[in-house]
Amino acid sequence: MATIPPATEISGKVPLVVFAAGSLIIPFDHLEQAFEARYPNIDVRPEYHGSIQVIRHATELHDSIDVIASADASLIPMLMYGSQVPETGKAYADWYIRFASNRLALAYTDQSKYAAEIDASNWYRVLSQQDVRTGIADPRFDPSGYRALMAFALANNYYRQPTIFFDMFTGRFRRSIGIFQDDDLTTITVPEIVEPVANTGLVMRGASIQLIALLQSGELDYAFEYESVIQQHGLNLFSLPEELNLGSPDVDYSKVLVRLDFQRFHSVEPEFPGERIGYGITIPSNAPHPEEAELFIAFLLSEEGRALMQADHHPLFEQALADNHANLPASLQGLCAPAETP
Amino acid sequence: MLIKRLLIMLFVGAILLSACQTATPVPPTATVPPAPTSAAPVAEMIAVFELVAEDGSVTEFTLEDLMELPVTSGQAGIKSSTGKITAPETWSGVALKDLVAVLPGFDETMGVSVEADDGYAITFSYDQIMNGTFIQYDPGTGDELKSPVPLTAILAYELNDELLDANQSGNLRLAIVSDEPKQVTDGHWSVKFVTKVVVKSLGEEWFLQMDGAISETMDRATFESGASPNCHTASWTDDKAQEWRGIPLWLMVGRVDDEIIHEGPAYNDQLAEMGYTVDIISSDGYTVSIDSSRMTRNDNIIVAHLVNGNPLPEKYFPLRLVGSDLEKSEMAGMITKIVVHVEGMTAPAIEADLAIGGMVKSSLAFTEADLRSMDVVHITAEHPKKGSQEYEGVYLNALLEMAGIDTGATKLVLTASDEYSAEVPLADVSACADCLVAFTEEAGVLNLVMPGMATSAWIKDIVKIDVQGEAAVEIPADADLVINGLVATPMGFKEEDLRALEVVKITAEHPKKGPLDYEGVRLNTLLELVKLDPSAVKLVLTASDGFTAEIFVAEATACADCLVAFTEEAGVFNLAMPGLPSNTWMKDITKIEIQ
């Protein structure tokens, strides 16, 4: 397998290729400007995708990437620890830093149907109305999509109404998304093909960021987005209860699991356990510019980086946590604590 | 190689027959360099691509082989999930719909998995392959197109008349092309380094081995048929409000307890009374044994294949024993085998006392014991001659419901043991809540109790009920539009027929032409007239030139403004289908078949 050649230097600058989740577009653009001002010899080249696609660009399309930032940190061990760079035989990554969280929420506008009525007691009933157009990301491609499914499954228990998930999704997909509640775990099964039935009010796009334009043009009433993204775009924010938004450090979300019911990747049949949203960042082992990549991550975790992320409504963790802390580059080890062994 | 050549010939035939090519078939422009004459293998002669049929058969193609196939060429670009646009360029290759069309049986229940050399795979739906149903974006602004253009998914080997750079994207890449460079599609569909296309059923196949007096290997389709609402379905709701659905165990056992599988009295009560055990065995060897005395005619012990309408989760797939008459430890999952221990047992031959057949989903036969194990009722009914009488038996409509009446059935032909017969309208029986198959003092002799009907319908010693229909509804040969299939009343319409209905005028957004005014009859009005069968799933739309498209019943009924629209030409109707794919906006629609 040949690789895409590394980005070339322009005007003596070192090109630093950063692949990141779509929900990081705005804060990372600001980070890029500040970073390049601090390190004028480095030219950051960002590219944004759904998080699964971000990692796939490294592990399966073999693009040369210096920094990877995913909206679901668990994707890094799932997809990078176990696959090897063809040229070196080394894993694509053997560490990551969990640096920020987020909260799943609903974006809407003043023109959205029932905008004046929606509240914590009725939001799921509002969304299941046939005359309300709700957008979710495709759970096969974007963590926001499977997290929206998780929120409905958690709602079944939270509101003690076992039909909330059915009421929202039954009859709205050509091949239904399965849900099964065992004694201590609710499993959501995503089929190989996920196609909404037309005119039923449910709209799906490959990535949650694509739903923003539909919401702004009035083609959607509500969309599942991260709180930071909603605030960055100046949309109305409806906060889900902490027990459902997957963002609280004090809530156990592990009673729900999403399975993709097919072999999506060569060696992995993905399962996504319910857990607090965690953004992960790493440097692929074949990064062309690992030292500059370390500088970028260190800048992200610095006071200046924290302030920029905070200003864009996406605060970092007080203490970033590293998986396989000992494998981190030395310059980053002091910036984060070892993550607890699960 | 012979198979491959045959496939190539079939491709040529298929493309010649294809009337709806969205992008343009053109001769290939790039050429594969001629193979050297030495015996050493060269890259071009190495298989670059496998086509895997649903039955697992594999056909390998070299690049040369692929280039011999009819070419579809067009413009394709991509939009990344965060908005980055790669402008349209000219891609050429083989249309996936041409590739799968030559394999047998590709339909809506199947998908096409496009796999890269490292195992990454994306599965495309029937609609995407056959109708090009993808979200499209303006290449300039990135905004979604309100008037989408026809698209074709192709397995591309050329970009701008040059073979693909094998290092950049492999020899083959998925591209979604249109005639004009006016659209881009989501980048995640454009799989690079494609080496395999797999046509597959989207329902996972499974088999259940059943051994008893005879053996049977039941496949998924047979089980699903048996568990359909008109057949032997049973359900149980657990303490988490989850509904498990399947077939009662005793009915499954009835298929192998003796040599009578389905027609006739399948379940051998006498054998069950003698006593035997049934082992339900999981794939990991876990076994649950149930006594026949506990199982007989017990609809609360169910072999379930669905939970909440979906296939069972992995830990129980494909079948689980469930029901209110089981302990939790007896609810074995992953069932692969049922063994009925009737070795060495014989029971007297059973002769049915009453048979129901004709236009039914399942022909049934009952002994008196069968009937007595069902819901037996006691009623008082007014006999036409004898006045008020007491009767004990089973509701006739319950038996008809078990058999499942076919669409189009209109009457029952009732036959007695002396071959006397009488006919009664099905509608009268359906409306007769107290019509009864009544027991008599003589074992095995059943009488019909038909309150409100003539004496001739009160058949003594009834042995056979034949469900029949009238002659097919005659549709005028000159009808401009026919609606038939799974409907109560197939109908044909002339334009004057439609104009006699409620005619509406609407403005609808045509996918290509923008907002247009239409006048016609709502599609839902016509569907209500013909009365859809509850089992109807989709509408197959056919135009006068033979072009067809399909939509789900749910989509059609949810579309309040879908219209059979009049045109300037008398007797010619167009479909206006707001919100539905462009291929459903059919010109000169002549037939709607409900399936």
Interface residues (C-beta under 8 A of the other chain):
Chain A: M1 A2 I4 G22 I25 E47 Y48 H49 G50 Q53 R56 E60 L61 Q130 F141 D142 P162 T163 F166 T170 G171 R174 R175 S176 G178 I179 F180 Q181 D182 T187 T189 P191 E192 I193 E195 V197 A198 N199 T200 R205 G206 A207 I209 Q210 A213 L214 R259 F262 Q263 R264 F265 H266 S267
Chain B: S80 S81 T82 G83 K84 G111 S113 A116 D117 D118 G119 Y120 A121 T123 F124 S125 D127 I135 D143 E144 A166 N167 Q168 D186 G187 H188 K192 F193 L202 K240 A241 Q242 V307 N308 G309 N310 P311 L312 P313 E314 K315 F552 A554 E555 A558 C559 G579 L580 P581
